[in-house]
Amino acid sequence: MKKIKIMMVCGFGLGSSMVLKMTLDKVLKNHGISAETFCSDEATSRGEFFDMVFTSEEMSHLFTGSPKPVIVIKNFLSADEIEEKGLEIIKGLIQED
């Protein structure tokens, strides 16, 4: 299985993206998935390497045209929303060679 890099993005890369990262980490752990998760801010995110990104509707415009999956999350505390919108994509990415 491939270990993927998942980026969380918010305006400053500290507050809401850290909450989202902690929720995603919990989901990954519950499903036995190992991935590198990290936070980034609006400006820095453009130069980061990642396999997929989780962000808010407000920040999603930063990734228009990105070939990588972009998952828009409304409730950063909702493990259910993360599972619903991103889990199958994550599973597909870790299966790629």
Stockholm file with secondary structure:
# STOCKHOLM 1.0

chainA/1-97         MKKIKIMMVCGFGLGSSMVLKMTLDKVLKNHGISAETFCSDEATSRGEFFDMVFTSEEMSHLFTGSPKPVIVIKNFLSADEIEEKGLEIIKGLIQED
#=GR chainA/1-97 SS CCCEEEEEEESSSSHHHHHHHHHHHHHHHHTTCCEEEEEEEHHHHTTCCCSEEEECTTTGGGGTTCSSCEEECSCTTCHHHHIIIIIHHHHHHHHCC
#=GC SS_cons        CCCEEEEEEESSSSHHHHHHHHHHHHHHHHTTCCEEEEEEEHHHHTTCCCSEEEECTTTGGGGTTCSSCEEECSCTTCHHHHIIIIIHHHHHHHHCC
//
